Amino acid sequence: MSSRVPFPARSTTTQQTDMTDKTLFEPYTLGSLKLSNRIVMAPLTRNRAGAGLIPSEHAATYYGQRASAGLIITEATQISADAQGYQDTPGLYTQPQIDGWRRVTDAVHAKGGRIFVQLWHVGRISHVDLRPGGTAPVAPSAIRAATKTFVNNGFHDVSEPRALALDEIPGIVEDFRQAAANAIAAGFHGVEVHGANGYLLEQFIKDGANTRTDAYGGSIENRARLLLEVTAAVATEIGAERTGVRLSPVSTAGAISCSDPQPQYDYIADKLDALGIVYLHVVEGATGGSRDAAPFDFDSMRNRFKKTYLANNGYSPELANARLIEGKADLFAFGRPFIGNPDLVERLEIGAPLAALNPATLYGGGAQGYTDYPTLADSSAR
């Protein structure tokens, strides 16, 4: 397998001792959880759920292989049949799905790992072929997104959505609450509410997708209402110390836009802080793209949210350690490097080369490109 180094290699000299007592590789306390390091495996959609949208037989191996991360956040997992937007993504609303996820959490726990599940409703980022009865996707407003989704074994334009009726919104909140309860039953340490990347909760937040004139549209407060109601319901069900939220203030993923991101997200940070949730996971810049995609003061969110701030997007170990020392973040999410490097933490700590992922096997399939990437130890034994 070819290799590359997407992050600058760590020095083998005295770099770590120059960083006082703070490095990525020190333990960290997240609520009541003891994390072995500050490196988080970010959610990574892999489209490998089996029949019934149950985590595949390989999923337990995949996540167990990566249990040296301080915290794993799973691929986005739908809260109901109505919430699906991509082919073969797992759910957490039936007993067989709960049982399938239990196999995953057992595998991670056996390796001493910590794992949260990310819960989502995709809203308008869906296709009628994935919808119960072939119905239209739902959204805050009937505005079609200029983007594609993965369906019928390929990428296709998303379908035209319909606007949610006001009396349907409590059902969305209830689905998140129930899925959070199911997550605890499946052995997860906690839940991340997906309020980012152009999906339903962010569609309500950002005025490019939300033109409602009722209690869920218009003002900053109204557009944040659904995210805050969902988060409060989840925190009430499983405990705030088990609840995190992911946000992407300036990302345009899912063809979404916001005319007022700074006041909008400062308000959200204040309200999430008041709810006492255990962490705020922030995509700084464009999802998977530039950190400087648009002007935004991420430090303002960090200062407003008093508990754990999880930073995401384009972090090298050096940048992460620098931000850690400055007090700008507590935990750092790494995404695609975890795909080809099940032992990413160990590789980063010693400055070892990183294996390249195979783009042809990112979405769908079986073990190939999923559980067959070797560790350094595996490679040296050959």
N, C-alpha and C positions, 0 to 999 in steps of 0.2 A: 504494500500500500504506500502511495506517495505521502509525503509529509510537507507541512509548511508551518510557519510561525506567524499567525495573525497578530499576536501581541509581541512587543519587545521582550526579549529574554531577560529574566532576572539575573542580576549580577551574582557571581559566586563569591564576592568579597564580603565586606561588612555592611552591605546595604540594610539588612534586617535590623542589626543592632543600632543603626543610626536613626531608626524610626521610633525611638523611645519604647514604650510598651504596646504600641498599636501596630498591628499588621493584619493583613487579610487572614492569616493562618492561626490567629489566636481564637480561643473559645468566646462565645457570646451568649448572653442570656436573653431570650426572646419570650417575654411573658414568663410562664413557668417552665419553658423549654430550655435545655442546655444544648446549644449548637456547638459542634466541634470546631467550626471556623466561620468566617464571615462571607463565604462564597455560597451563593444561591444558584441552583439550577432553575433557570427561567422556564416558563411554560412553552412547550414546543409541540405544535400540532403535527401528528404523524399519520393520521388516517389509517389506523390499523385495528380498529375495533371489529370484533367478530359479529356473527349473527345476533340480533337483539341488541346491538350496540354495546356489547359486553367487552371489557378490556381483553385483548387477545391473549392466547396462551403464552406469548412471548413478552407481554407487558411486564409481568412480575420480574422476569430476568432483566429486562431493559432498565427498569428503575432500580432494582437491587444492585446492578452493576455500578450505578452512579450514586450509591448511598454515602460516599465519602463527602459529598457536598454538605455544607452546614445545614442547608434546608433544600429540599426538593419541592418545587411547585409543579404540579402535574400539568399536562396538556389541558386545554379548556374542555370542560365537560358539561353537557347540556342538562338543564334542570327539568326538562320535560320534552315530550315528543315534539311539541310546538316550537321548541327553542333551537332546533338543529338547523345548521346552515351549510354544512360540509359533509360529504360522503364519509362514512365509516369513522365518525368521531364518537367517543363513548358518552354514555349517559349515566345518570345517578338518580333514577326515579323508579326503577323496578328492583325487585329482590334479586334476580339473577345479576343485574349490574352491581348491586351492592356486594354480592358474593364475589364477583370478579374483581372488584376493587380491593376486597379483603385479601385476596391472594397477593395483590401488589403491595399493600401496606405490610403484610406479614413478611414479605421478602425484604423490604426496606428496614423494618424493625429488626430483623435477624442480623442485619449488618450494622446495627447501631445508628441507623439514619433517622432523620426527621422529615415528615412529608405533609404538605397541605395540598388540597385539591382546588383547582381554579374552576369556579362555576360561572357559566355564561348563558345568556340568551342572545342569539345573534341578531334578532330583529330583522331588518330589511336585507341583511347580507345572507340571502337564502334563495332557494329555487323551488318552484312548485313541485318538481320531481322528488324533493326531500320532505315535503310537507304532508301532514296527515290529510288524506283525501284530496291531495293536489290543490289545496287552497293557497291563496296569496300569502306571502310573508306579512308580518305585522311590523309596524313602525310608529313613532310618534305622529308622523305626518305621511301622507301618500306621496313621498318623493323618492323616486328610484335612484339608487346609487350607481354611479358610473364606474362599476367595478365587476369583477368576476368571482365566482366561487367554484369549488372543486366538487363536481357531480358527474355521474355517468362516466367515471374514470378519466375525466379531463376538466379543463377550466372553461366555464361558460358564463355568459352574462347573468347577473342576478335577475330575479323576477320583479315585476312591479309590485310594491307593497300596498297594503291598505292601512289606514290610520286606526290605531287602537281606540275603541270606545272608552269613555271614562269609567264605565262600570266593569271593564275588563282588567283595569290596572291592578286592583287588589289581588286578582288571581296570579299575576306575575310575581308580586311580593310573596304570596303564599308559596308559590313554586320554589322560589329561592330559599325560603325558610325550611320547607320540607327537604329539599336537596341537602341543605346544611345538616339537618338531623340525620339524614341518610349517610352523610360523609362520616360523621362520628361513629355511626353503627358499622361503617366499613373500616374503621380503624385509623382514620386520618387524625393527625394532631390538630388540624384546623382547616379553615376555608379561606380562599381568596375570592372576593367578589370582583368579577371582571367588569370594570367600568371604563375600559380603554379600547383603542384600536378600531373604532368605528362601529361597535356592536350596540345592542339595544340601549343600555344604560347611558352610553356616551351619545347615542343618537338623541336622547332626551336632553342631555347637557348642552350640546352644541347647536347653535341656532341655524346652522346651515342645513340641518336635518329636521329641526323642530320649529314649526310655524304655528303651533297650537295657540289658542287664545283662552284656554281654561286654566285650572290650577297647576297644570304641568307644562305650561308654555309661557313665553313672553319674558318675564323678569329672570334675573340670575337665580333668585330664590326658587322660583317655580320650576325652572329647568333642572335644578339640582334635586328637586323633591323626590323623584323616583329612586335615584341612587341612595339618598339618605334613608328613605323608607325601607328599601331592601337591606341596607347595611344594619339598620336598627333591628329589623326582624331577625336577621341572622345572628347578630350579637346577643339578642335576647334569648334565642333558642339554644345556642351553643356556648355563649360567653364571649365577651369582648376580647378576652385574652387569647381566644382561638380564631379571631376574625381579622383578616387583612383586606385591603382594597387596592386595586391597580387602576392607575389613571395615566392618560397620555395627553397633556394639555395642548400641545401644538402639533401633534401628529395628524396627518391627513389620511391615515390608513382607513380603508373603506370609503374613500372619496368623501370625507367629512370635513367640515370647516367650522370655525368659531370666530365671531367678530370681536369678542371681548375675553380672551382666555385668561388674562392676569386677574382681573377682579372675580371672574367666575370661579377660578380654581383656588384663589386665596379664600374665598367664601367656603368652598367645599372643604379645604384643609382645616379651617376653623371648626366647621361642624363635625367633621370626622374626629378631630381631636376631642371635642366635647363628648362624643360617643365612647371614647376610651378604647378604641380598637387597637390591636397590638402592633400593626405596622401599616405604613403607607408605601406602596410600590409605585414609583414614578418613572415613566419612560421619558427621559430627558432628550427632547428633540424629536426627529422623525423616527418612527418605529423602524428599526433595522437600517436607518440612514443617518444623515448628518445630525450631530449634536447641536448645530447652530442653524437649524432649519427655519426658525422664526424667533424674534425677540421674546424672551420670557425669563423672569427671575425665579429660577427654581429654588434658590436659597430662601426666598420668601415663604414658599410652601414648607420647606424644611424647618424654618424658624417657627412657623405657626403650628406645626404638628409636633408635639412634644415627645411622643414615643418613637418607636423605631422607624427610621427612614431608610427604605430600600431603593437604591439607585440603579437605574437600568439604562443601557444603550451605549455601546462603543467604548466600554471600559477596558483598559489594559490593567495589569496588576499594578503598574507604577502610578497610573492616574487614580486608581481606586485607593491605593495606600496614601497618596497625597491628599485626596479628599477626606479620607478617614482621619488623618492627623489634623486636618483643618477643622474637623467636626462637622463637615458638610453632609455626611451620610454615615450609616451604621453598618449596613449590609450592601452587597453588590451582586447584581444578577448577571450571569453569563449564559448565553443561549446556545447558538449553533456550535460553538466549540465543544459543548457537552455531547453532541451527537457522535462525532468521530473519536471522542476521547472519554471513555467511561471513567478513567482515572484522571480527569482534568485537574482536580485539586493537587494531586501529587505532582503532576507535570509542571504546573505553574509554580509550585513551591521550589522545585529544583531547577527551574528554567529549561526543562526538556522540550524538544520539538513537539509540535502538535500535529496529530494526524489529520489529513484532509477528509472531509465528509464526501460521500458520493451523492451528487445532486440528483441522480437518476432514481435513487431509492428513498428520497425524503418522504414522499407521500404514498401510502398504500404498500401492499406487499406483505412479506413475512419476515423471517429472521434476517435476510440479506439486507445490509445497510441499516440494521436496527440493533441486533444483539451480537453481531459478529465482528465488531471493531475490537482489536486487541488492546490490552493494556501494555505498558512498558514491560512489565514482568512477562507477559505472554510473548512479546516480541523477542525478548532476550533469551527466552527458553527455546526458541526455534533454531 
